[in-house]
Amino acid sequence: ASLKAFVEQMEAKLRRNDHKSNWRDKPIDALFRLMLIELEEFKVHHEFFDVKEARPELVDLANFALILWDRLGMLDQDKPASTQK
């Protein structure tokens, strides 16, 4: 039940951001930095705000992990990502 609810939240957030440009065109390093920002946002919300404000940050973090996973899938899997765009 938890996985289904979490994935539904991920999908809903991705759909709300469909209007944004395609992540497949973005540099991997930029996407990774954005994911780190989401991690920092979660840490701040977790430490200083209500749980109801912290939980959605984990959805954002998971979505960036998915985005990076997809983006890395576009690369030659037998070479280091750092040598590819």
C-alpha positions in Angstrom: 0.0 0.0 0.0 2.8 2.4 0.8 4.6 1.9 -2.5 1.5 2.4 -4.5 0.6 5.6 -2.6 4.2 6.9 -3.0 4.3 6.2 -6.7 0.9 7.8 -7.1 2.3 11.0 -5.4 5.4 10.8 -7.7 3.3 10.6 -10.8 0.9 13.3 -9.7 3.9 15.7 -9.1 5.4 14.8 -12.5 2.1 15.5 -14.2 1.8 18.9 -12.5 5.3 19.7 -14.0 4.6 18.4 -17.5 4.8 22.0 -18.8 8.5 22.2 -17.8 11.1 21.4 -20.4 12.2 17.8 -21.0 14.8 16.5 -18.5 16.3 14.3 -21.3 17.7 17.6 -22.8 19.3 18.6 -19.5 22.9 18.0 -18.4 23.2 15.1 -15.9 25.4 17.3 -13.6 22.6 19.9 -13.4 20.0 17.3 -12.7 22.2 15.8 -9.9 22.6 19.2 -8.3 18.8 19.8 -8.4 18.4 16.4 -6.7 20.8 17.6 -4.0 18.8 20.7 -3.5 15.7 18.6 -3.0 17.6 16.6 -0.3 18.5 19.9 1.4 14.8 21.0 1.2 13.7 17.8 2.9 16.3 18.2 5.6 15.1 21.7 6.4 11.4 20.7 6.3 12.1 17.7 8.5 14.1 19.6 11.1 12.0 22.8 11.3 8.5 22.2 9.9 5.5 19.9 10.1 5.6 16.4 8.8 2.9 17.3 6.2 5.4 19.8 4.8 8.4 17.4 4.9 6.8 14.3 3.2 6.2 15.9 -0.2 9.9 16.8 -0.4 10.7 13.1 -0.4 8.5 12.7 -3.5 10.5 15.5 -5.2 13.7 13.7 -4.2 12.4 10.4 -5.6 11.3 12.0 -8.8 14.8 13.4 -9.3 16.3 10.0 -8.7 13.9 8.6 -11.4 14.9 11.4 -13.7 18.6 10.7 -13.2 18.0 7.0 -13.6 16.2 7.7 -16.9 18.8 10.2 -18.1 21.7 7.8 -17.3 19.9 5.1 -19.3 20.4 7.3 -22.4 24.2 6.8 -22.1 26.6 4.0 -23.2 26.3 1.7 -20.2 29.8 0.3 -20.7 31.5 3.7 -20.2 31.7 6.1 -17.2 28.9 8.7 -17.1 31.5 11.4 -16.4 33.0 10.9 -19.9 29.6 11.3 -21.6 27.0 14.0 -22.0 
